[in-house]
Structures are given as structure tokens and as C-alpha cells.
Amino acid sequence: MTAAMNAAKDAAGDKDVLVHGARTARLALDAGVLDELQIHLVPVLLGQGEPLFADMPPDHIELELLRAADGAGVTHLRYRVRTEG
């Protein structure tokens, strides 16, 4: 994951690199290569699917809220992944 994300960031230059899907986001978080996380929260309960944070390691990952916006039937949340520094 780290090599793929670094290659994508190099190829993108000044542009953003987006990843989609719970599994890809978890892998990127676990590898420490995800800068931001956007969640579009829709109040619908599904009996199947893949939970966003299932099987995450027990490490503590802090998220800094950058934006919260309500839309018709959705709340858009944008977070910065805080890194230790």
C-alpha cells in the first residue's frame, strides 16, 4: 500500500489522490499514508456491507475535524489524519 500510494502521489504532483472504499481507506490508514478522510454519513441502516473501521489495529489514530456540512439526507465530514510529530 505504501509504495502504491507514494507512486500515486508522485504522479499526481500538486493534485489530490483519492481512494475509495472502506478496505482501501483502512489499509492506507494502517500504512500511515492517508492525509485526510472524508465520510458521507447517510442515516440508513444496512444489514450487510463492510464497516469502515472493522479490523483496524488497536493503535490510536487521531482525526482533526476540518469541515462538517449538512445536506439533504447526508452529513459530510472531512478530517485531517493527525500524525505524531
mmCIF file as gemmi writes it, N, C-alpha and C atoms, coordinates in Angstrom:
data_model
loop_
_atom_site.group_PDB
_atom_site.id
_atom_site.type_symbol
_atom_site.label_atom_id
_atom_site.label_alt_id
_atom_site.label_comp_id
_atom_site.label_asym_id
_atom_site.label_entity_id
_atom_site.label_seq_id
_atom_site.pdbx_PDB_ins_code
_atom_site.Cartn_x
_atom_site.Cartn_y
_atom_site.Cartn_z
_atom_site.occupancy
_atom_site.B_iso_or_equiv
_atom_site.pdbx_formal_charge
_atom_site.auth_seq_id
_atom_site.auth_asym_id
_atom_site.pdbx_PDB_model_num
ATOM 1 N N . MET Axp A 1 ? 0.827 -1.193 0 1 0 ? 1 A 1
ATOM 2 C CA . MET Axp A 1 ? 0 0 0 1 0 ? 1 A 1
ATOM 3 C C . MET Axp A 1 ? 0.866 1.251 0 1 0 ? 1 A 1
ATOM 4 N N . THR Axp A 2 ? 1.915 1.274 0.8 1 0 ? 2 A 1
ATOM 5 C CA . THR Axp A 2 ? 2.764 2.462 0.892 1 0 ? 2 A 1
ATOM 6 C C . THR Axp A 2 ? 3.386 2.8 -0.452 1 0 ? 2 A 1
ATOM 7 N N . ALA Axp A 3 ? 3.927 1.806 -1.133 1 0 ? 3 A 1
ATOM 8 C CA . ALA Axp A 3 ? 4.564 2.053 -2.432 1 0 ? 3 A 1
ATOM 9 C C . ALA Axp A 3 ? 3.542 2.545 -3.453 1 0 ? 3 A 1
ATOM 10 N N . ALA Axp A 4 ? 2.359 1.95 -3.459 1 0 ? 4 A 1
ATOM 11 C CA . ALA Axp A 4 ? 1.32 2.359 -4.412 1 0 ? 4 A 1
ATOM 12 C C . ALA Axp A 4 ? 0.865 3.786 -4.141 1 0 ? 4 A 1
ATOM 13 N N . MET Axp A 5 ? 0.666 4.12 -2.875 1 0 ? 5 A 1
ATOM 14 C CA . MET Axp A 5 ? 0.217 5.473 -2.538 1 0 ? 5 A 1
ATOM 15 C C . MET Axp A 5 ? 1.29 6.501 -2.853 1 0 ? 5 A 1
ATOM 16 N N . ASN Axp A 6 ? 2.535 6.191 -2.544 1 0 ? 6 A 1
ATOM 17 C CA . ASN Axp A 6 ? 3.627 7.116 -2.858 1 0 ? 6 A 1
ATOM 18 C C . ASN Axp A 6 ? 3.758 7.328 -4.36 1 0 ? 6 A 1
ATOM 19 N N . ALA Axp A 7 ? 3.608 6.267 -5.135 1 0 ? 7 A 1
ATOM 20 C CA . ALA Axp A 7 ? 3.665 6.388 -6.6 1 0 ? 7 A 1
ATOM 21 C C . ALA Axp A 7 ? 2.51 7.249 -7.107 1 0 ? 7 A 1
ATOM 22 N N . ALA Axp A 8 ? 1.322 7.061 -6.541 1 0 ? 8 A 1
ATOM 23 C CA . ALA Axp A 8 ? 0.159 7.856 -6.948 1 0 ? 8 A 1
ATOM 24 C C . ALA Axp A 8 ? 0.356 9.33 -6.601 1 0 ? 8 A 1
ATOM 25 N N . LYS Axp A 9 ? 0.898 9.607 -5.411 1 0 ? 9 A 1
ATOM 26 C CA . LYS Axp A 9 ? 1.149 10.995 -5.005 1 0 ? 9 A 1
ATOM 27 C C . LYS Axp A 9 ? 2.202 11.643 -5.897 1 0 ? 9 A 1
ATOM 28 N N . ASP Axp A 10 ? 3.242 10.898 -6.241 1 0 ? 10 A 1
ATOM 29 C CA . ASP Axp A 10 ? 4.274 11.425 -7.149 1 0 ? 10 A 1
ATOM 30 C C . ASP Axp A 10 ? 3.681 11.735 -8.517 1 0 ? 10 A 1
ATOM 31 N N . ALA Axp A 11 ? 2.844 10.836 -9.023 1 0 ? 11 A 1
ATOM 32 C CA . ALA Axp A 11 ? 2.235 11.029 -10.342 1 0 ? 11 A 1
ATOM 33 C C . ALA Axp A 11 ? 1.248 12.199 -10.337 1 0 ? 11 A 1
ATOM 34 N N . ALA Axp A 12 ? 0.584 12.432 -9.212 1 0 ? 12 A 1
ATOM 35 C CA . ALA Axp A 12 ? -0.424 13.492 -9.128 1 0 ? 12 A 1
ATOM 36 C C . ALA Axp A 12 ? 0.181 14.882 -9.011 1 0 ? 12 A 1
ATOM 37 N N . GLY Axp A 13 ? 1.414 14.967 -8.548 1 0 ? 13 A 1
ATOM 38 C CA . GLY Axp A 13 ? 2.028 16.285 -8.372 1 0 ? 13 A 1
ATOM 39 C C . GLY Axp A 13 ? 1.273 17.102 -7.346 1 0 ? 13 A 1
ATOM 40 N N . ASP Axp A 14 ? 0.73 18.258 -7.773 1 0 ? 14 A 1
ATOM 41 C CA . ASP Axp A 14 ? 0.004 19.159 -6.872 1 0 ? 14 A 1
ATOM 42 C C . ASP Axp A 14 ? -1.451 18.749 -6.646 1 0 ? 14 A 1
ATOM 43 N N . LYS Axp A 15 ? -1.926 17.759 -7.367 1 0 ? 15 A 1
ATOM 44 C CA . LYS Axp A 15 ? -3.33 17.358 -7.277 1 0 ? 15 A 1
ATOM 45 C C . LYS Axp A 15 ? -3.525 16.34 -6.153 1 0 ? 15 A 1
ATOM 46 N N . ASP Axp A 16 ? -4.788 16.193 -5.749 1 0 ? 16 A 1
ATOM 47 C CA . ASP Axp A 16 ? -5.129 15.235 -4.708 1 0 ? 16 A 1
ATOM 48 C C . ASP Axp A 16 ? -5.166 13.82 -5.265 1 0 ? 16 A 1
ATOM 49 N N . VAL Axp A 17 ? -4.867 12.853 -4.411 1 0 ? 17 A 1
ATOM 50 C CA . VAL Axp A 17 ? -5.028 11.439 -4.735 1 0 ? 17 A 1
ATOM 51 C C . VAL Axp A 17 ? -6.186 10.94 -3.882 1 0 ? 17 A 1
ATOM 52 N N . LEU Axp A 18 ? -7.176 10.345 -4.52 1 0 ? 18 A 1
ATOM 53 C CA . LEU Axp A 18 ? -8.347 9.853 -3.811 1 0 ? 18 A 1
ATOM 54 C C . LEU Axp A 18 ? -8.359 8.333 -3.804 1 0 ? 18 A 1
ATOM 55 N N . VAL Axp A 19 ? -8.773 7.771 -2.684 1 0 ? 19 A 1
ATOM 56 C CA . VAL Axp A 19 ? -9.007 6.334 -2.616 1 0 ? 19 A 1
ATOM 57 C C . VAL Axp A 19 ? -10.461 6.151 -2.203 1 0 ? 19 A 1
ATOM 58 N N . HIS Axp A 20 ? -11.078 5.097 -2.686 1 0 ? 20 A 1
ATOM 59 C CA . HIS Axp A 20 ? -12.485 4.859 -2.399 1 0 ? 20 A 1
ATOM 60 C C . HIS Axp A 20 ? -12.661 3.48 -1.79 1 0 ? 20 A 1
ATOM 61 N N . GLY Axp A 21 ? -13.552 3.389 -0.85 1 0 ? 21 A 1
ATOM 62 C CA . GLY Axp A 21 ? -13.891 2.113 -0.254 1 0 ? 21 A 1
ATOM 63 C C . GLY Axp A 21 ? -13.29 1.947 1.129 1 0 ? 21 A 1
ATOM 64 N N . ALA Axp A 22 ? -14.049 1.252 1.962 1 0 ? 22 A 1
ATOM 65 C CA . ALA Axp A 22 ? -13.645 1.048 3.354 1 0 ? 22 A 1
ATOM 66 C C . ALA Axp A 22 ? -12.324 0.295 3.468 1 0 ? 22 A 1
ATOM 67 N N . ARG Axp A 23 ? -12.157 -0.762 2.703 1 0 ? 23 A 1
ATOM 68 C CA . ARG Axp A 23 ? -10.944 -1.574 2.81 1 0 ? 23 A 1
ATOM 69 C C . ARG Axp A 23 ? -9.705 -0.778 2.406 1 0 ? 23 A 1
ATOM 70 N N . THR Axp A 24 ? -9.788 -0.042 1.316 1 0 ? 24 A 1
ATOM 71 C CA . THR Axp A 24 ? -8.643 0.741 0.854 1 0 ? 24 A 1
ATOM 72 C C . THR Axp A 24 ? -8.308 1.842 1.856 1 0 ? 24 A 1
ATOM 73 N N . ALA Axp A 25 ? -9.319 2.504 2.399 1 0 ? 25 A 1
ATOM 74 C CA . ALA Axp A 25 ? -9.084 3.546 3.397 1 0 ? 25 A 1
ATOM 75 C C . ALA Axp A 25 ? -8.424 2.967 4.645 1 0 ? 25 A 1
ATOM 76 N N . ARG Axp A 26 ? -8.882 1.805 5.088 1 0 ? 26 A 1
ATOM 77 C CA . ARG Axp A 26 ? -8.272 1.163 6.274 1 0 ? 26 A 1
ATOM 78 C C . ARG Axp A 26 ? -6.816 0.816 6.02 1 0 ? 26 A 1
ATOM 79 N N . LEU Axp A 27 ? -6.527 0.254 4.843 1 0 ? 27 A 1
ATOM 80 C CA . LEU Axp A 27 ? -5.141 -0.097 4.516 1 0 ? 27 A 1
ATOM 81 C C . LEU Axp A 27 ? -4.257 1.142 4.483 1 0 ? 27 A 1
ATOM 82 N N . ALA Axp A 28 ? -4.766 2.231 3.909 1 0 ? 28 A 1
ATOM 83 C CA . ALA Axp A 28 ? -4 3.468 3.842 1 0 ? 28 A 1
ATOM 84 C C . ALA Axp A 28 ? -3.791 4.063 5.238 1 0 ? 28 A 1
ATOM 85 N N . LEU Axp A 29 ? -4.82 4.014 6.082 1 0 ? 29 A 1
ATOM 86 C CA . LEU Axp A 29 ? -4.666 4.484 7.464 1 0 ? 29 A 1
ATOM 87 C C . LEU Axp A 29 ? -3.627 3.658 8.205 1 0 ? 29 A 1
ATOM 88 N N . ASP Axp A 30 ? -3.718 2.344 8.078 1 0 ? 30 A 1
ATOM 89 C CA . ASP Axp A 30 ? -2.787 1.444 8.751 1 0 ? 30 A 1
ATOM 90 C C . ASP Axp A 30 ? -1.351 1.668 8.284 1 0 ? 30 A 1
ATOM 91 N N . ALA Axp A 31 ? -1.178 1.993 7 1 0 ? 31 A 1
ATOM 92 C CA . ALA Axp A 31 ? 0.158 2.235 6.448 1 0 ? 31 A 1
ATOM 93 C C . ALA Axp A 31 ? 0.667 3.634 6.759 1 0 ? 31 A 1
ATOM 94 N N . GLY Axp A 32 ? -0.203 4.51 7.275 1 0 ? 32 A 1
ATOM 95 C CA . GLY Axp A 32 ? 0.219 5.869 7.607 1 0 ? 32 A 1
ATOM 96 C C . GLY Axp A 32 ? 0.36 6.778 6.394 1 0 ? 32 A 1
ATOM 97 N N . VAL Axp A 33 ? -0.34 6.459 5.308 1 0 ? 33 A 1
ATOM 98 C CA . VAL Axp A 33 ? -0.198 7.251 4.083 1 0 ? 33 A 1
ATOM 99 C C . VAL Axp A 33 ? -1.483 8.006 3.717 1 0 ? 33 A 1
ATOM 100 N N . LEU Axp A 34 ? -2.454 8.032 4.624 1 0 ? 34 A 1
ATOM 101 C CA . LEU Axp A 34 ? -3.691 8.757 4.368 1 0 ? 34 A 1
ATOM 102 C C . LEU Axp A 34 ? -3.623 10.104 5.082 1 0 ? 34 A 1
ATOM 103 N N . ASP Axp A 35 ? -3.745 11.205 4.323 1 0 ? 35 A 1
ATOM 104 C CA . ASP Axp A 35 ? -3.649 12.555 4.888 1 0 ? 35 A 1
ATOM 105 C C . ASP Axp A 35 ? -4.989 13.053 5.406 1 0 ? 35 A 1
ATOM 106 N N . GLU Axp A 36 ? -6.056 12.74 4.671 1 0 ? 36 A 1
ATOM 107 C CA . GLU Axp A 36 ? -7.392 13.193 5.046 1 0 ? 36 A 1
ATOM 108 C C . GLU Axp A 36 ? -8.395 12.069 4.828 1 0 ? 36 A 1
ATOM 109 N N . LEU Axp A 37 ? -9.513 12.193 5.522 1 0 ? 37 A 1
ATOM 110 C CA . LEU Axp A 37 ? -10.575 11.206 5.426 1 0 ? 37 A 1
ATOM 111 C C . LEU Axp A 37 ? -11.893 11.957 5.291 1 0 ? 37 A 1
ATOM 112 N N . GLN Axp A 38 ? -12.667 11.611 4.275 1 0 ? 38 A 1
ATOM 113 C CA . GLN Axp A 38 ? -13.991 12.197 4.109 1 0 ? 38 A 1
ATOM 114 C C . GLN Axp A 38 ? -15.03 11.108 4.309 1 0 ? 38 A 1
ATOM 115 N N . ILE Axp A 39 ? -16.003 11.411 5.139 1 0 ? 39 A 1
ATOM 116 C CA . ILE Axp A 39 ? -17.079 10.475 5.41 1 0 ? 39 A 1
ATOM 117 C C . ILE Axp A 39 ? -18.39 11.164 5.051 1 0 ? 39 A 1
ATOM 118 N N . HIS Axp A 40 ? -19.202 10.488 4.271 1 0 ? 40 A 1
ATOM 119 C CA . HIS Axp A 40 ? -20.521 10.993 3.911 1 0 ? 40 A 1
ATOM 120 C C . HIS Axp A 40 ? -21.523 10.12 4.656 1 0 ? 40 A 1
ATOM 121 N N . LEU Axp A 41 ? -22.059 10.644 5.728 1 0 ? 41 A 1
ATOM 122 C CA . LEU Axp A 41 ? -22.904 9.897 6.653 1 0 ? 41 A 1
ATOM 123 C C . LEU Axp A 41 ? -24.366 10.018 6.243 1 0 ? 41 A 1
ATOM 124 N N . VAL Axp A 42 ? -24.954 8.877 5.886 1 0 ? 42 A 1
ATOM 125 C CA . VAL Axp A 42 ? -26.357 8.822 5.47 1 0 ? 42 A 1
ATOM 126 C C . VAL Axp A 42 ? -27.101 7.958 6.49 1 0 ? 42 A 1
ATOM 127 N N . PRO Axp A 43 ? -28.2 8.46 7.038 1 0 ? 43 A 1
ATOM 128 C CA . PRO Axp A 43 ? -28.906 7.715 8.09 1 0 ? 43 A 1
ATOM 129 C C . PRO Axp A 43 ? -29.74 6.561 7.546 1 0 ? 43 A 1
ATOM 130 N N . VAL Axp A 44 ? -29.042 5.545 7.052 1 0 ? 44 A 1
ATOM 131 C CA . VAL Axp A 44 ? -29.685 4.337 6.56 1 0 ? 44 A 1
ATOM 132 C C . VAL Axp A 44 ? -28.947 3.155 7.172 1 0 ? 44 A 1
ATOM 133 N N . LEU Axp A 45 ? -29.663 2.218 7.758 1 0 ? 45 A 1
ATOM 134 C CA . LEU Axp A 45 ? -29.045 1.041 8.342 1 0 ? 45 A 1
ATOM 135 C C . LEU Axp A 45 ? -29.1 -0.095 7.332 1 0 ? 45 A 1
ATOM 136 N N . LEU Axp A 46 ? -27.955 -0.67 7.039 1 0 ? 46 A 1
ATOM 137 C CA . LEU Axp A 46 ? -27.86 -1.781 6.098 1 0 ? 46 A 1
ATOM 138 C C . LEU Axp A 46 ? -27.498 -3.049 6.851 1 0 ? 46 A 1
ATOM 139 N N . GLY Axp A 47 ? -28.068 -4.148 6.463 1 0 ? 47 A 1
ATOM 140 C CA . GLY Axp A 47 ? -27.795 -5.415 7.127 1 0 ? 47 A 1
ATOM 141 C C . GLY Axp A 47 ? -26.492 -6.053 6.672 1 0 ? 47 A 1
ATOM 142 N N . GLN Axp A 48 ? -25.937 -5.583 5.569 1 0 ? 48 A 1
ATOM 143 C CA . GLN Axp A 48 ? -24.694 -6.147 5.061 1 0 ? 48 A 1
ATOM 144 C C . GLN Axp A 48 ? -23.808 -4.996 4.611 1 0 ? 48 A 1
ATOM 145 N N . GLY Axp A 49 ? -22.615 -5.32 4.231 1 0 ? 49 A 1
ATOM 146 C CA . GLY Axp A 49 ? -21.668 -4.301 3.818 1 0 ? 49 A 1
ATOM 147 C C . GLY Axp A 49 ? -20.419 -4.418 4.662 1 0 ? 49 A 1
ATOM 148 N N . GLU Axp A 50 ? -19.502 -3.524 4.449 1 0 ? 50 A 1
ATOM 149 C CA . GLU Axp A 50 ? -18.238 -3.584 5.166 1 0 ? 50 A 1
ATOM 150 C C . GLU Axp A 50 ? -18.087 -2.36 6.062 1 0 ? 50 A 1
ATOM 151 N N . PRO Axp A 51 ? -18.019 -2.553 7.375 1 0 ? 51 A 1
ATOM 152 C CA . PRO Axp A 51 ? -17.834 -1.426 8.284 1 0 ? 51 A 1
ATOM 153 C C . PRO Axp A 51 ? -16.513 -0.713 7.996 1 0 ? 51 A 1
ATOM 154 N N . LEU Axp A 52 ? -16.539 0.593 8.071 1 0 ? 52 A 1
ATOM 155 C CA . LEU Axp A 52 ? -15.363 1.382 7.723 1 0 ? 52 A 1
ATOM 156 C C . LEU Axp A 52 ? -14.159 1.07 8.605 1 0 ? 52 A 1
ATOM 157 N N . PHE Axp A 53 ? -14.364 0.912 9.894 1 0 ? 53 A 1
ATOM 158 C CA . PHE Axp A 53 ? -13.22 0.738 10.791 1 0 ? 53 A 1
ATOM 159 C C . PHE Axp A 53 ? -13.102 -0.671 11.367 1 0 ? 53 A 1
ATOM 160 N N . ALA Axp A 54 ? -13.717 -1.659 10.724 1 0 ? 54 A 1
ATOM 161 C CA . ALA Axp A 54 ? -13.603 -3.041 11.186 1 0 ? 54 A 1
ATOM 162 C C . ALA Axp A 54 ? -12.166 -3.53 10.998 1 0 ? 54 A 1
ATOM 163 N N . ASP Axp A 55 ? -11.723 -4.354 11.894 1 0 ? 55 A 1
ATOM 164 C CA . ASP Axp A 55 ? -10.399 -4.992 11.815 1 0 ? 55 A 1
ATOM 165 C C . ASP Axp A 55 ? -9.237 -4.009 11.819 1 0 ? 55 A 1
ATOM 166 N N . MET Axp A 56 ? -9.462 -2.802 12.347 1 0 ? 56 A 1
ATOM 167 C CA . MET Axp A 56 ? -8.358 -1.848 12.462 1 0 ? 56 A 1
ATOM 168 C C . MET Axp A 56 ? -7.465 -2.292 13.62 1 0 ? 56 A 1
ATOM 169 N N . PRO Axp A 57 ? -6.182 -2.007 13.51 1 0 ? 57 A 1
ATOM 170 C CA . PRO Axp A 57 ? -5.304 -2.327 14.644 1 0 ? 57 A 1
ATOM 171 C C . PRO Axp A 57 ? -5.685 -1.467 15.846 1 0 ? 57 A 1
ATOM 172 N N . PRO Axp A 58 ? -5.286 -1.872 17.043 1 0 ? 58 A 1
ATOM 173 C CA . PRO Axp A 58 ? -5.697 -1.134 18.238 1 0 ? 58 A 1
ATOM 174 C C . PRO Axp A 58 ? -4.971 0.197 18.421 1 0 ? 58 A 1
ATOM 175 N N . ASP Axp A 59 ? -4.116 0.582 17.491 1 0 ? 59 A 1
ATOM 176 C CA . ASP Axp A 59 ? -3.396 1.852 17.606 1 0 ? 59 A 1
ATOM 177 C C . ASP Axp A 59 ? -4.376 3.018 17.651 1 0 ? 59 A 1
ATOM 178 N N . HIS Axp A 60 ? -3.951 4.062 18.305 1 0 ? 60 A 1
ATOM 179 C CA . HIS Axp A 60 ? -4.765 5.27 18.442 1 0 ? 60 A 1
ATOM 180 C C . HIS Axp A 60 ? -4.487 6.184 17.25 1 0 ? 60 A 1
ATOM 181 N N . ILE Axp A 61 ? -5.512 6.488 16.467 1 0 ? 61 A 1
ATOM 182 C CA . ILE Axp A 61 ? -5.382 7.398 15.332 1 0 ? 61 A 1
ATOM 183 C C . ILE Axp A 61 ? -6.286 8.588 15.607 1 0 ? 61 A 1
ATOM 184 N N . GLU Axp A 62 ? -5.705 9.782 15.649 1 0 ? 62 A 1
ATOM 185 C CA . GLU Axp A 62 ? -6.487 10.983 15.908 1 0 ? 62 A 1
ATOM 186 C C . GLU Axp A 62 ? -6.892 11.642 14.599 1 0 ? 62 A 1
ATOM 187 N N . LEU Axp A 63 ? -8.135 12.096 14.573 1 0 ? 63 A 1
ATOM 188 C CA . LEU Axp A 63 ? -8.667 12.812 13.423 1 0 ? 63 A 1
ATOM 189 C C . LEU Axp A 63 ? -9.03 14.22 13.867 1 0 ? 63 A 1
ATOM 190 N N . GLU Axp A 64 ? -8.666 15.209 13.048 1 0 ? 64 A 1
ATOM 191 C CA . GLU Axp A 64 ? -8.995 16.608 13.317 1 0 ? 64 A 1
ATOM 192 C C . GLU Axp A 64 ? -10.103 17.027 12.344 1 0 ? 64 A 1
ATOM 193 N N . LEU Axp A 65 ? -11.241 17.432 12.878 1 0 ? 65 A 1
ATOM 194 C CA . LEU Axp A 65 ? -12.36 17.829 12.041 1 0 ? 65 A 1
ATOM 195 C C . LEU Axp A 65 ? -12.012 19.109 11.289 1 0 ? 65 A 1
ATOM 196 N N . LEU Axp A 66 ? -12.067 19.048 9.967 1 0 ? 66 A 1
ATOM 197 C CA . LEU Axp A 66 ? -11.816 20.211 9.122 1 0 ? 66 A 1
ATOM 198 C C . LEU Axp A 66 ? -13.11 20.845 8.638 1 0 ? 66 A 1
ATOM 199 N N . ARG Axp A 67 ? -14.139 20.021 8.422 1 0 ? 67 A 1
ATOM 200 C CA . ARG Axp A 67 ? -15.387 20.533 7.851 1 0 ? 67 A 1
ATOM 201 C C . ARG Axp A 67 ? -16.529 19.582 8.19 1 0 ? 67 A 1
ATOM 202 N N . ALA Axp A 68 ? -17.659 20.146 8.526 1 0 ? 68 A 1
ATOM 203 C CA . ALA Axp A 68 ? -18.892 19.383 8.7 1 0 ? 68 A 1
ATOM 204 C C . ALA Axp A 68 ? -19.99 20.174 8.005 1 0 ? 68 A 1
ATOM 205 N N . ALA Axp A 69 ? -20.686 19.535 7.099 1 0 ? 69 A 1
ATOM 206 C CA . ALA Axp A 69 ? -21.746 20.22 6.352 1 0 ? 69 A 1
ATOM 207 C C . ALA Axp A 69 ? -22.934 19.288 6.198 1 0 ? 69 A 1
ATOM 208 N N . ASP Axp A 70 ? -24.11 19.819 6.484 1 0 ? 70 A 1
ATOM 209 C CA . ASP Axp A 70 ? -25.334 19.051 6.311 1 0 ? 70 A 1
ATOM 210 C C . ASP Axp A 70 ? -25.893 19.269 4.925 1 0 ? 70 A 1
ATOM 211 N N . GLY Axp A 71 ? -26.368 18.196 4.331 1 0 ? 71 A 1
ATOM 212 C CA . GLY Axp A 71 ? -27.047 18.255 3.053 1 0 ? 71 A 1
ATOM 213 C C . GLY Axp A 71 ? -28.385 17.558 3.187 1 0 ? 71 A 1
ATOM 214 N N . ALA Axp A 72 ? -29.081 17.444 2.106 1 0 ? 72 A 1
ATOM 215 C CA . ALA Axp A 72 ? -30.375 16.762 2.125 1 0 ? 72 A 1
ATOM 216 C C . ALA Axp A 72 ? -30.159 15.27 2.368 1 0 ? 72 A 1
ATOM 217 N N . GLY Axp A 73 ? -30.389 14.828 3.594 1 0 ? 73 A 1
ATOM 218 C CA . GLY Axp A 73 ? -30.265 13.415 3.932 1 0 ? 73 A 1
ATOM 219 C C . GLY Axp A 73 ? -28.845 12.916 4.111 1 0 ? 73 A 1
ATOM 220 N N . VAL Axp A 74 ? -27.871 13.82 4.26 1 0 ? 74 A 1
ATOM 221 C CA . VAL Axp A 74 ? -26.476 13.411 4.403 1 0 ? 74 A 1
ATOM 222 C C . VAL Axp A 74 ? -25.709 14.455 5.217 1 0 ? 74 A 1
ATOM 223 N N . THR Axp A 75 ? -24.742 13.989 5.976 1 0 ? 75 A 1
ATOM 224 C CA . THR Axp A 75 ? -23.803 14.88 6.649 1 0 ? 75 A 1
ATOM 225 C C . THR Axp A 75 ? -22.421 14.571 6.098 1 0 ? 75 A 1
ATOM 226 N N . HIS Axp A 76 ? -21.75 15.597 5.591 1 0 ? 76 A 1
ATOM 227 C CA . HIS Axp A 76 ? -20.415 15.449 5.019 1 0 ? 76 A 1
ATOM 228 C C . HIS Axp A 76 ? -19.393 15.831 6.081 1 0 ? 76 A 1
ATOM 229 N N . LEU Axp A 77 ? -18.476 14.931 6.364 1 0 ? 77 A 1
ATOM 230 C CA . LEU Axp A 77 ? -17.444 15.156 7.375 1 0 ? 77 A 1
ATOM 231 C C . LEU Axp A 77 ? -16.068 15.03 6.719 1 0 ? 77 A 1
ATOM 232 N N . ARG Axp A 78 ? -15.206 15.983 6.969 1 0 ? 78 A 1
ATOM 233 C CA . ARG Axp A 78 ? -13.848 15.935 6.421 1 0 ? 78 A 1
ATOM 234 C C . ARG Axp A 78 ? -12.872 16.072 7.582 1 0 ? 78 A 1
ATOM 235 N N . TYR Axp A 79 ? -11.955 15.112 7.674 1 0 ? 79 A 1
ATOM 236 C CA . TYR Axp A 79 ? -10.988 15.067 8.764 1 0 ? 79 A 1
ATOM 237 C C . TYR Axp A 79 ? -9.563 15.052 8.227 1 0 ? 79 A 1
ATOM 238 N N . ARG Axp A 80 ? -8.663 15.65 8.972 1 0 ? 80 A 1
ATOM 239 C CA . ARG Axp A 80 ? -7.228 15.505 8.728 1 0 ? 80 A 1
ATOM 240 C C . ARG Axp A 80 ? -6.752 14.379 9.649 1 0 ? 80 A 1
ATOM 241 N N . VAL Axp A 81 ? -5.947 13.486 9.121 1 0 ? 81 A 1
ATOM 242 C CA . VAL Axp A 81 ? -5.354 12.436 9.94 1 0 ? 81 A 1
ATOM 243 C C . VAL Axp A 81 ? -4.147 13.053 10.628 1 0 ? 81 A 1
ATOM 244 N N . ARG Axp A 82 ? -4.221 13.116 11.941 1 0 ? 82 A 1
ATOM 245 C CA . ARG Axp A 82 ? -3.143 13.75 12.709 1 0 ? 82 A 1
ATOM 246 C C . ARG Axp A 82 ? -1.999 12.764 12.875 1 0 ? 82 A 1
ATOM 247 N N . THR Axp A 83 ? -0.823 13.243 12.616 1 0 ? 83 A 1
ATOM 248 C CA . THR Axp A 83 ? 0.363 12.413 12.763 1 0 ? 83 A 1
ATOM 249 C C . THR Axp A 83 ? 1.167 12.912 13.943 1 0 ? 83 A 1
ATOM 250 N N . GLU Axp A 84 ? 1.83 12.007 14.588 1 0 ? 84 A 1
ATOM 251 C CA . GLU Axp A 84 ? 2.707 12.391 15.689 1 0 ? 84 A 1
ATOM 252 C C . GLU Axp A 84 ? 3.888 13.137 15.1 1 0 ? 84 A 1
ATOM 253 N N . GLY Axp A 85 ? 4.335 14.135 15.759 1 0 ? 85 A 1
ATOM 254 C CA . GLY Axp A 85 ? 5.429 14.887 15.189 1 0 ? 85 A 1
ATOM 255 C C . GLY Axp A 85 ? 6.101 15.634 16.209 1 0 ? 85 A 1
